[in-house]
Structure formats: structure tokens, C-alpha cells
Amino acid sequence: MNHKIIKASLPYRDQETQALLFLPQHTEPQQRLAVFSHGYTSHKGDLLSWGNRLAEEGLASIIFDWPGHYLGNYSEVTDLDQFQTSAHRLFFEAFSVLRKNWEELYGDSFNQNSPIVLGGHSLGALLSLYAMTLPEFSDYKISAVCVGLGITPEGEEHLFQSKFFEKTMEVRQQLVSPALHPKNFLPLINKLKLELPKLSGPVHLITGENDVIVGKNGSERLLSLLESAGNKVSLEKPKNLSHHQPELAATTIRNFLRL
């Protein structure tokens, strides 16, 4: 084994959620850390390949579950507004746990000028952008890697809300807290995308050409919106990276972070 996996818990209001750390062994660790989370109704297991692949390159990372997502844990979200204002703070909580374990394992201090990569898939990607605005990160060199994130054209129904996905969503809505029901949560996601502010670092978007959830030109619309707010954004579109297979992004992320 060339890396160590450590279980951890992260505080969320009066509850907690779970995380996994990936710490390289038998290789020179990078002075860089990565924090990722998963998409709506899913769990951190989607991103196992990301942590494993980056550890092979000497880059330590942590992946964590969103509260109220039952595939990852049985915590509850009782207030959607509280989730909106609090959930993205978990990126800093996760970073703090990762930094502490990194320093203990390698006997070195993590340099405050060293890069931190935030990101994730879909919902995780979106909330990582809001995490970039946290004052706790203001003294760090921050960037984001966002997989499967885009904007639906104005007036057009999101695919998750269509008849095509009706049966799927009947099941998936039972995998999250009632406060995170799709009828309430999907409009919030769209609102958060349209209100993205000026961020504290560059953003790299990765969206598969066959990602029908993001849709044709969905990431291009997001790129334009972010750039109009003064952000530095790049976009990469692998041919085969469907929305429901975020694990396939591991190699693309590794290759990008080698730059």
C-alpha cells in the first residue's frame, strides 16, 4: 500500500458527518492538500478513486459526506436555510482535520503559502466555490476543481425535474432529509449558481461531453457567468465522463493537478 486511509468525523452544527483521509506513504508528500465532496443524494464513496489516485502522486486529500445524505450517514438536516448558510463551512473543517493529520504523520508544518485545492462533484463542486469565500481561507492559496457543474438555460426545466427522471427521483428523494427534498433543493441549487460571487482563486471545470445532466453548453454558461464576476476559469471536457460516474474523473483531476 502506498497510502494510508484514516476515518474522521467533522462537526456540523449540533451533529457530525463522516470523512476519509488519504495520506501518501513511501513517497515524498506534496506541500499541497485537496478537499472534495460528492453530489446530491450520493455519498463520498463516489470519490474514492480521486483520493487513491492523488495519493499515488504524493498529494494528500480528504473526502466527506454532506449532512442529511443517508447513503453517507444518518444525520438529519432540519432547516434548508441553515444548510445553505452552514454546509460549505465543512470544507474548512475537513481541511483542518487533513492538515492536522498531515503534520502529525510527516512531522512537518503545512506551509500557509502552499496550495489548497477545493472541489467535488455537482453539489460538492458548487459548495466548494462558496467555501472559497470563507474568511478562514483568506490567507491561503486556494483553487477549485469542479466536476459535473453547469447552468441550465433560463426558462428550461432541469433534467432532474423532467418526466424522464421522475421514477429515479421518487427513490432518490428518500435518500436525503425531508428538508432537502428535490422540490425545495433543486431551486436552491439553481439560485446558488446564479449568485456566485468573485472568488479568491482560479476555477477549473471538468464536464464530460456525455454528461446529460449538465447538458450541452451547461458548463460553458457557468464559465461565462464566473468570468463576468471577475473570476479566472478554465474548462476541460473529457469525452466519456457521465454525470453518474464521477469516479471516472480521477485521472483527469490527477493530470490537471500535475500542472
Beta strands, then each sheet from edge to edge (+ up, - down):
strand 1: 3-12
strand 2: 15-24
strand 3: 33-37
strand 4: 60-64
strand 5: 115-121
strand 6: 141-147
strand 7: 203-206
strand 8: 233-236
sheet 1: 1+ 2- 4+ 3+ 5+ 6+ 7+ 8+
end
